[in-house]
Amino acid sequence: MEGLNKTANMQFFFRPFSPDPEVQMLIFVAFLMMYLTSLSGNATIAVIVQINHSLHTPMYFFLANLAVLEIFYTSSIAPLALANLLSMGRTPISITGCGTQMFFFVFTGGADCVLLAVMAYDRFIAICHPLRYSLIMS
């Protein structure tokens, strides 16, 4: 009965969007441009809010945090998707790697929802209780 308790090395291979390499390269370039635009836009928002002292208010604080969270959110999926597009679906991912990627995707997505709820509460206080806004949000 020796050797029955072996673990299989399970890996996933993502199927390409198209079997045509030219179409795959076009999709890769489009996804890369969207990813880089997202990274640069969110990084710009976070840096501008950090540098400009007149933007150190709760609304912009939450906006900068949302931008940083969006960088983490997109970075949990996009790099592996881009690598897979470039390799035509020959890049494997282990079950541990898949679980780790799913954890970070779900965690940052949940944190995104919580932050959006806090931002909604901030705007609610600003609109419904404008005279007490500074006191409540400090």
Secondary structure, DSSP 8 states (H G I E B T S, - for coil): -TT-S-----EEE---S-S-HHHHHHHHHHHHHHHHHHHHHHHHHHHHHHH-GGG-SHHHHHHHHHHHHHHHHHHTTHHHHHHHHHTTT--EEEHHHHHHHHHHHHHHHHHHHHHHHHHHHHHHHHHH-TTTHHHHH-
